[in-house]
Amino acid sequence: MKRSSAEQLAYGLGWFSIALGVLELCSSRPAAQRARSRTTGLVLGTYGLREIVQGIVILASRQPQRWVWLRVAGDVLDMATLACGLGRHGRWRGATSAGLASVLAVTAVDVLCALGSDRRDEPKRLRSLRRGAAQLRRAVGSRPLG
């Protein structure tokens, strides 16, 4: 069965999620040592596990684009975490800004991919809405509504 380019992108994002999650897990301890904070390592490791789970869910799905919304939610969490770090650590400001820009770019791709699934399903939804409206008109008939 041939996959659409949007489905291929969704599967690619699933693999990207897994790779990013493994990278975050592997770098959580060194990041904690650099930042001199156990919390940094714990957060990074937890976010890494989240990325891996998201990737697995996307890859295991028959409709992977719908599950890309999980990535968008994770991206929002990542951006909020990075935004909190902007004000605190003056020496890490450049790296935090770069990380925020990277997450923003990936979020744009995630949103476009997820919206593609919504557009593809739109005709199906419109048909079911029309069917529902027709059934409602038949059920109500010509009786007055009041």
C-alpha positions in Angstrom: 0.0 0.0 0.0 1.4 3.4 -1.0 1.6 6.0 1.6 0.8 9.7 1.0 3.6 12.2 1.5 1.8 13.5 4.7 1.8 9.9 6.1 5.5 9.5 5.2 6.2 12.8 7.0 4.3 11.6 10.1 6.3 8.4 10.1 9.5 10.4 9.7 8.5 12.5 12.7 7.9 9.3 14.6 11.4 8.1 14.0 12.7 11.6 14.7 10.9 11.5 18.0 12.5 8.2 19.0 16.0 9.4 18.0 15.6 12.7 19.9 14.3 10.8 22.9 17.3 8.5 23.0 19.6 11.5 22.6 17.8 13.3 25.5 18.1 10.2 27.7 21.7 9.7 26.9 22.6 13.4 27.6 20.5 13.8 30.7 23.3 12.9 33.1 26.0 15.1 31.4 23.5 18.0 31.2 22.8 17.7 34.9 26.5 17.7 35.7 27.1 20.8 33.5 24.2 22.7 35.0 25.0 21.4 38.5 21.4 20.4 38.9 19.8 17.0 39.4 16.5 18.5 38.3 17.9 19.3 34.9 18.9 15.7 34.3 15.5 14.4 35.6 13.5 16.8 33.4 15.6 16.0 30.3 15.4 12.2 30.9 11.6 12.4 31.4 11.2 14.5 28.2 13.3 11.9 26.4 11.0 9.1 27.5 8.0 11.2 26.4 9.6 11.6 23.0 10.2 7.9 22.6 6.6 7.0 23.6 5.3 9.6 21.2 7.4 8.1 18.4 6.3 4.6 19.1 2.6 5.6 19.1 3.0 7.4 15.8 4.8 4.5 14.2 2.3 1.9 15.5 -0.7 3.8 14.2 -2.6 3.3 11.0 -3.3 7.0 10.9 0.0 8.4 12.1 -0.8 12.1 11.3 -3.5 12.2 14.0 -1.0 11.2 16.6 1.4 14.0 15.6 -0.8 16.2 17.8 1.0 14.4 20.7 4.3 15.9 19.4 2.7 19.4 19.2 1.6 19.1 22.8 5.2 18.0 23.8 6.6 20.9 21.8 4.5 23.4 23.7 5.8 21.8 27.0 9.4 22.1 25.7 8.9 25.7 24.7 7.4 26.6 28.1 10.4 24.9 29.8 12.9 26.6 27.7 11.2 30.0 28.1 11.4 29.6 31.9 15.1 29.0 31.5 15.7 32.2 29.5 15.4 34.5 32.5 17.3 32.5 35.0 20.7 31.6 33.5 22.5 34.4 31.9 25.4 32.2 30.8 23.0 29.7 29.1 20.9 32.4 27.4 22.3 31.9 23.9 22.0 28.1 24.1 18.4 28.4 25.5 17.5 30.8 22.7 18.9 28.5 20.1 17.0 25.6 21.6 13.8 27.6 21.7 14.2 28.5 18.0 14.8 24.8 17.1 11.7 23.7 18.9 9.7 26.4 17.3 10.8 25.2 13.8 10.0 21.6 14.6 6.6 22.7 16.0 5.8 24.3 12.7 6.5 21.1 10.8 4.5 19.1 13.4 1.5 21.4 13.2 1.5 21.4 9.4 1.6 17.6 9.4 -1.2 17.2 11.9 -3.3 19.8 10.1 -2.9 17.8 6.9 -4.7 14.9 8.6 -7.6 17.1 9.5 -7.9 18.4 6.0 -7.9 15.0 4.5 -10.7 13.9 6.8 -12.8 17.1 6.2 -14.9 15.7 3.3 -15.8 12.6 5.4 -16.8 14.9 8.3 -18.9 17.1 6.0 -20.7 14.1 4.6 -21.5 12.8 8.0 -22.7 16.3 9.2 -25.0 16.6 6.1 -26.3 13.1 6.8 -27.0 14.0 10.4 -28.8 17.2 9.4 -30.9 15.3 6.8 -31.9 12.7 9.5 -32.8 15.5 11.9 -35.0 17.2 9.3 -36.7 13.9 8.6 -37.2 13.3 12.3 -38.6 16.8 12.9 -40.5 16.8 9.6 -42.8 19.7 9.2 -43.8 19.8 12.8 -43.3 23.2 14.4 -40.3 23.5 16.6 -42.1 25.5 19.4 
